[in-house]
Amino acid sequence: MAVSSTLSRLNLLPRPSLPYAVSTLRALKFRPMCAPLTSFSNSFSAHFSTPKSSPEPNTQSPGAPDYDFIVLGIETSCDDTAAAVVRSSGEILSQVVSSQADLLARYGGVAPKMAEEAHSQVIDQVVQEALDKANVRETDLSAVAVTIGPGLSLCLRVGVQKARKTAGRFNLPIIGVHHMEAHALVARLMEKKLQFPFMALLISGGHNLLILAQDLGQYIQLGTTIDDAIGEAYDKTAKWLGLDLRRSGGPAIEELAREGDAKSIKFSIPMKQHKDCNFSYAGLKTQVRLAIKSRNIDAEIPISCASHQDRSSRADIAASFQRVAVLHLEERCERAIEWALNIEPSIKHLVVSGGVASNQYVRAQLDQVVKKNSLQLVCPPPSLCTDNGVMVAWTGIEHFRIGRFDPPPPADEPEDFLYDLRPRWPLGEEYAEGRSEARSLRRARIHPSLTSIIQASLQQQR
């Protein structure tokens, strides 16, 4: 069985040649940029305040493309099938997302096998729609970017397979993208002033991550999830409270919490005794479940059918949960800012991204923390906080611009091809003061971090 080279630029093992190296970039014959597109009436770009030009990276390799180019981004790491077409100037030509909201509601969360089947059913349509709305053909593209991890391996495979087939058929370079890096870098698409170094808090259903972004591909992990992420806690709480999960637990909890008393239930803030920046929501979930049980709340009765008293009890739990869940974020961010400023005193921004960053209560509370430390909060619009193809395409653009990509895969790749998927893939190296010995963290490090692999590849080039 063949072994994938989806991200051979990120291999620690010595190779006779490095597709990731700049020499390959010089050797590849790039197609000229297509004629300027004149009609974007069908594009999603009208929905965003997209800058006309993107921030420039700190470095650019000799021979890297210095013309305007177009990248297709594909994202299937979890429960949304997404694709987008983005110009290197930062213009979003199209964005298409196919949600699995009905599946989430039916199963009370992500069911990997069902999610894989849903991705497979719509991936061709989603990619084609993204191309059509951008008014481009595959021959107009300069590269294809795709998420290869972290995420659910069954789901990642669908996107990677589609990306490689497209790239192989049309002789396009391919860029393997780290999902969490994409969440962080999409802020640079929207905010031209956002330069390295900066801090980022990435919060979603599967991950809590505090990082110091020193440069493209160079990250220090200040804190991470040691069991359950905040998004997963939101989803479980919403399910236990009988809320409508078709739009995920976060928005449902936030809406119901507005009706409740956030101090009515004295939930304990997680990990108060641990003076690090790691996150844990397993204990808070247990507290919520016990509170629901003590009030005899029946999740089988939808919130829409609950009595006034029952609804009031559910609202109090939602509000109390949200207050403590976000207090945990605030406390960890405070400490992480202190650590980061010791390492990089020039930091001016904290990026908050990922699905939970769409929550307005979360944004408001973190904005207070940031202002107290004389920093600026940068949040992508909600449509770019949740999983999307734009963030993948833009991250691909940032790496492609400095020569980090793989050459086109073969057009006739065999059916039994073993793709390079990285379900558990750390973004950065752990900061010494924040190092944790939690068993879950040790298990999670199946792959070396993106940062360590890029550093190793750069050393091989010298």
URCORGI-V262298 format. One record per residue. N is the residue number from 0. RES is the residue in three letters. SS is DSSP state (alpha for helix, beta for strand, coil for the rest). Layout:
<<N	RES	SS> <N	RES	SS>>
//
This chain:
<<0	MET	coil> <1	ALA	coil> <2	VAL	beta> <3	SER	coil> <4	SER	coil> <5	THR	coil> <6	LEU	coil> <7	SER	alpha> <8	ARG	alpha> <9	LEU	alpha> <10	ASN	coil> <11	LEU	coil> <12	LEU	coil> <13	PRO	coil> <14	ARG	coil> <15	PRO	coil> <16	SER	coil> <17	LEU	coil> <18	PRO	coil> <19	TYR	coil> <20	ALA	coil> <21	VAL	alpha> <22	SER	alpha> <23	THR	alpha> <24	LEU	alpha> <25	ARG	alpha> <26	ALA	alpha> <27	LEU	coil> <28	LYS	coil> <29	PHE	coil> <30	ARG	coil> <31	PRO	coil> <32	MET	coil> <33	CYS	coil> <34	ALA	coil> <35	PRO	coil> <36	LEU	coil> <37	THR	coil> <38	SER	coil> <39	PHE	coil> <40	SER	coil> <41	ASN	coil> <42	SER	coil> <43	PHE	alpha> <44	SER	alpha> <45	ALA	alpha> <46	HIS	alpha> <47	PHE	coil> <48	SER	coil> <49	THR	coil> <50	PRO	coil> <51	LYS	coil> <52	SER	coil> <53	SER	coil> <54	PRO	coil> <55	GLU	coil> <56	PRO	coil> <57	ASN	coil> <58	THR	coil> <59	GLN	coil> <60	SER	coil> <61	PRO	coil> <62	GLY	coil> <63	ALA	coil> <64	PRO	coil> <65	ASP	coil> <66	TYR	coil> <67	ASP	coil> <68	PHE	coil> <69	ILE	beta> <70	VAL	beta> <71	LEU	beta> <72	GLY	beta> <73	ILE	beta> <74	GLU	beta> <75	THR	coil> <76	SER	coil> <77	CYS	coil> <78	ASP	coil> <79	ASP	beta> <80	THR	beta> <81	ALA	beta> <82	ALA	beta> <83	ALA	beta> <84	VAL	beta> <85	VAL	beta> <86	ARG	beta> <87	SER	coil> <88	SER	coil> <89	GLY	coil> <90	GLU	coil> <91	ILE	beta> <92	LEU	beta> <93	SER	beta> <94	GLN	beta> <95	VAL	beta> <96	VAL	beta> <97	SER	beta> <98	SER	beta> <99	GLN	coil> <100	ALA	alpha> <101	ASP	alpha> <102	LEU	alpha> <103	LEU	alpha> <104	ALA	alpha> <105	ARG	alpha> <106	TYR	alpha> <107	GLY	coil> <108	GLY	coil> <109	VAL	coil> <110	ALA	coil> <111	PRO	alpha> <112	LYS	alpha> <113	MET	alpha> <114	ALA	alpha> <115	GLU	alpha> <116	GLU	alpha> <117	ALA	alpha> <118	HIS	alpha> <119	SER	alpha> <120	GLN	alpha> <121	VAL	alpha> <122	ILE	alpha> <123	ASP	alpha> <124	GLN	alpha> <125	VAL	alpha> <126	VAL	alpha> <127	GLN	alpha> <128	GLU	alpha> <129	ALA	alpha> <130	LEU	alpha> <131	ASP	alpha> <132	LYS	alpha> <133	ALA	alpha> <134	ASN	coil> <135	VAL	coil> <136	ARG	coil> <137	GLU	alpha> <138	THR	alpha> <139	ASP	alpha> <140	LEU	coil> <141	SER	coil> <142	ALA	beta> <143	VAL	beta> <144	ALA	beta> <145	VAL	beta> <146	THR	beta> <147	ILE	beta> <148	GLY	beta> <149	PRO	coil> <150	GLY	coil> <151	LEU	coil> <152	SER	alpha> <153	LEU	alpha> <154	CYS	alpha> <155	LEU	alpha> <156	ARG	alpha> <157	VAL	alpha> <158	GLY	alpha> <159	VAL	alpha> <160	GLN	alpha> <161	LYS	alpha> <162	ALA	alpha> <163	ARG	alpha> <164	LYS	alpha> <165	THR	alpha> <166	ALA	alpha> <167	GLY	alpha> <168	ARG	alpha> <169	PHE	coil> <170	ASN	coil> <171	LEU	coil> <172	PRO	beta> <173	ILE	beta> <174	ILE	beta> <175	GLY	beta> <176	VAL	beta> <177	HIS	beta> <178	HIS	alpha> <179	MET	alpha> <180	GLU	alpha> <181	ALA	alpha> <182	HIS	alpha> <183	ALA	alpha> <184	LEU	alpha> <185	VAL	alpha> <186	ALA	alpha> <187	ARG	alpha> <188	LEU	alpha> <189	MET	alpha> <190	GLU	coil> <191	LYS	coil> <192	LYS	coil> <193	LEU	coil> <194	GLN	coil> <195	PHE	coil> <196	PRO	coil> <197	PHE	beta> <198	MET	beta> <199	ALA	beta> <200	LEU	beta> <201	LEU	beta> <202	ILE	beta> <203	SER	coil> <204	GLY	coil> <205	GLY	coil> <206	HIS	coil> <207	ASN	beta> <208	LEU	beta> <209	LEU	beta> <210	ILE	beta> <211	LEU	beta> <212	ALA	beta> <213	GLN	beta> <214	ASP	beta> <215	LEU	coil> <216	GLY	coil> <217	GLN	beta> <218	TYR	beta> <219	ILE	beta> <220	GLN	beta> <221	LEU	beta> <222	GLY	beta> <223	THR	beta> <224	THR	beta> <225	ILE	coil> <226	ASP	coil> <227	ASP	coil> <228	ALA	coil> <229	ILE	alpha> <230	GLY	alpha> <231	GLU	alpha> <232	ALA	alpha> <233	TYR	alpha> <234	ASP	alpha> <235	LYS	alpha> <236	THR	alpha> <237	ALA	alpha> <238	LYS	alpha> <239	TRP	alpha> <240	LEU	coil> <241	GLY	coil> <242	LEU	coil> <243	ASP	coil> <244	LEU	alpha> <245	ARG	alpha> <246	ARG	alpha> <247	SER	coil> <248	GLY	alpha> <249	GLY	alpha> <250	PRO	alpha> <251	ALA	alpha> <252	ILE	alpha> <253	GLU	alpha> <254	GLU	alpha> <255	LEU	alpha> <256	ALA	alpha> <257	ARG	coil> <258	GLU	coil> <259	GLY	coil> <260	ASP	coil> <261	ALA	coil> <262	LYS	coil> <263	SER	coil> <264	ILE	coil> <265	LYS	coil> <266	PHE	coil> <267	SER	coil> <268	ILE	coil> <269	PRO	coil> <270	MET	coil> <271	LYS	coil> <272	GLN	coil> <273	HIS	coil> <274	LYS	coil> <275	ASP	coil> <276	CYS	coil> <277	ASN	coil> <278	PHE	beta> <279	SER	coil> <280	TYR	coil> <281	ALA	alpha> <282	GLY	alpha> <283	LEU	alpha> <284	LYS	alpha> <285	THR	alpha> <286	GLN	alpha> <287	VAL	alpha> <288	ARG	alpha> <289	LEU	alpha> <290	ALA	alpha> <291	ILE	alpha> <292	LYS	alpha> <293	SER	alpha> <294	ARG	coil> <295	ASN	coil> <296	ILE	coil> <297	ASP	coil> <298	ALA	coil> <299	GLU	coil> <300	ILE	coil> <301	PRO	coil> <302	ILE	alpha> <303	SER	alpha> <304	CYS	alpha> <305	ALA	coil> <306	SER	coil> <307	HIS	alpha> <308	GLN	alpha> <309	ASP	alpha> <310	ARG	alpha> <311	SER	alpha> <312	SER	alpha> <313	ARG	alpha> <314	ALA	alpha> <315	ASP	alpha> <316	ILE	alpha> <317	ALA	alpha> <318	ALA	alpha> <319	SER	alpha> <320	PHE	alpha> <321	GLN	alpha> <322	ARG	alpha> <323	VAL	alpha> <324	ALA	alpha> <325	VAL	alpha> <326	LEU	alpha> <327	HIS	alpha> <328	LEU	alpha> <329	GLU	alpha> <330	GLU	alpha> <331	ARG	alpha> <332	CYS	alpha> <333	GLU	alpha> <334	ARG	alpha> <335	ALA	alpha> <336	ILE	alpha> <337	GLU	alpha> <338	TRP	alpha> <339	ALA	alpha> <340	LEU	alpha> <341	ASN	alpha> <342	ILE	alpha> <343	GLU	coil> <344	PRO	coil> <345	SER	coil> <346	ILE	coil> <347	LYS	coil> <348	HIS	beta> <349	LEU	beta> <350	VAL	beta> <351	VAL	beta> <352	SER	beta> <353	GLY	coil> <354	GLY	alpha> <355	VAL	alpha> <356	ALA	alpha> <357	SER	alpha> <358	ASN	coil> <359	GLN	alpha> <360	TYR	alpha> <361	VAL	alpha> <362	ARG	alpha> <363	ALA	alpha> <364	GLN	alpha> <365	LEU	alpha> <366	ASP	alpha> <367	GLN	alpha> <368	VAL	alpha> <369	VAL	alpha> <370	LYS	alpha> <371	LYS	alpha> <372	ASN	coil> <373	SER	coil> <374	LEU	coil> <375	GLN	beta> <376	LEU	beta> <377	VAL	beta> <378	CYS	coil> <379	PRO	coil> <380	PRO	coil> <381	PRO	alpha> <382	SER	alpha> <383	LEU	alpha> <384	CYS	alpha> <385	THR	coil> <386	ASP	coil> <387	ASN	coil> <388	GLY	alpha> <389	VAL	alpha> <390	MET	alpha> <391	VAL	alpha> <392	ALA	alpha> <393	TRP	alpha> <394	THR	alpha> <395	GLY	alpha> <396	ILE	alpha> <397	GLU	alpha> <398	HIS	alpha> <399	PHE	alpha> <400	ARG	alpha> <401	ILE	coil> <402	GLY	coil> <403	ARG	coil> <404	PHE	coil> <405	ASP	beta> <406	PRO	coil> <407	PRO	coil> <408	PRO	coil> <409	PRO	coil> <410	ALA	coil> <411	ASP	coil> <412	GLU	coil> <413	PRO	coil> <414	GLU	coil> <415	ASP	coil> <416	PHE	coil> <417	LEU	beta> <418	TYR	coil> <419	ASP	coil> <420	LEU	coil> <421	ARG	beta> <422	PRO	coil> <423	ARG	coil> <424	TRP	beta> <425	PRO	coil> <426	LEU	coil> <427	GLY	coil> <428	GLU	beta> <429	GLU	beta> <430	TYR	coil> <431	ALA	alpha> <432	GLU	alpha> <433	GLY	alpha> <434	ARG	coil> <435	SER	coil> <436	GLU	coil> <437	ALA	coil> <438	ARG	alpha> <439	SER	alpha> <440	LEU	alpha> <441	ARG	alpha> <442	ARG	alpha> <443	ALA	alpha> <444	ARG	coil> <445	ILE	coil> <446	HIS	beta> <447	PRO	coil> <448	SER	coil> <449	LEU	alpha> <450	THR	alpha> <451	SER	alpha> <452	ILE	alpha> <453	ILE	alpha> <454	GLN	alpha> <455	ALA	alpha> <456	SER	alpha> <457	LEU	alpha> <458	GLN	alpha> <459	GLN	alpha> <460	GLN	alpha> <461	ARG	coil>>
//
